[in-house]
Amino acid sequence: MADKKITLTKADRFKTFIRSYFLLSSFNYERMQNGGVAYTFIPAIKKLYSSKEDRAAALKRHLEFFNTHPFMANPIFGVTLALEEDRANGAKVDDAAISGVKVGMMGPLAGAGDPLFWFTLRPILLSLGASLAVSGNILGPILFYVLWNVMAFVVKWYSQEFGYRAGTAITDDVSGNLLQQVTRGASMMGMFVIGSLIERWVTITFTPVVSTVKQQSDAYIHWNKIPSGVKGIKEVLTQYNLGKGKSLDVNKVTTLQDNLDQLIPGLAALGLTFLCMYLLKKRVSPIIIILGIFVVAIVAHVVGLI
């Protein structure tokens, strides 16, 4: 055992945290994020091990297969830092123990990360920014950028610190029921948010006319009886009453979209969303789906369907 205990200071752990942002920089299809993991641990390895052989062995340990959600990797890094620190100070922590903790944690945390960040927090923050952007406010994209990165910073740093302090004890929570409950709740919230965004942002309007019916005399505005000037404008507005009063035309035109809205508003948009989800599940490229939507929309508009 070392005469003097080697301790990773907060500054050392912060170096690891900063490097964790580059986790996906060397992503590969053989060992996924292993290069980013090794790069993340370099400052800690240099601090903990003095000999070239020990540093090489530590880097080799962390070049094994690793793949998890990039925001949920930091608690794993925190636990691993604690294990490496114990090992450097003489504790009986072998390669299998360190690898086992990493492998045991990365799967459940990856499952929790997608619904929590991609399907819940990101749509919520995007909707906040988009609501400003559509009105021409430049703060829309800036707000999303700032909130998203602040959230990522807070989650990554404090989860890493929690993992470091908890050490191997965190694996008890990961293998237990708590993480499953969080994942389920995040998934439900994500589906709720996506559902609300579908109604707001996905719009399909079918224009074919289903029927044209002449209305009763008191159901529409008689334009030949409207006075001229400001008085006439006031009369029209009074009779029309923002679409809740008399009709502007003698004929009532019912389109296919009107019938669909009476059945289930937003049905076509929901159907398109489910179709895209099905194609993504079948591993169809998102670029192909986007181009396909463009082509179908243009053709449908040319033939008068939408």
Secondary structure, DSSP 8 states (H G I E B T S, - for coil): --SS-----HHHHHHHHHHGGGTTTT-BTTTBTHHHHHHHHHHHHHHH--SHHHHHHHHHHTTS-B---TTTSHHHHHHHHHHHHHHHTT----HHHHHHHHHHHHHHHHHHHIIIIIIIIHHHHHHHHHHHHTTT-THHHHHHHHHHHHHHHHHHHHHHHHHHHHGGGHHHHHHSSHHHHHHHHHHHHHHHHHHHHHHHH-------EEEEEE--GGGB--GGGS-SHHHHHHHHHHHHGGGTSSBSSSEEEEEHHHHHHHH-TTHHHHHHHHHHHHHHHTT--HHHHHHHHHHHHHHHHHTT--
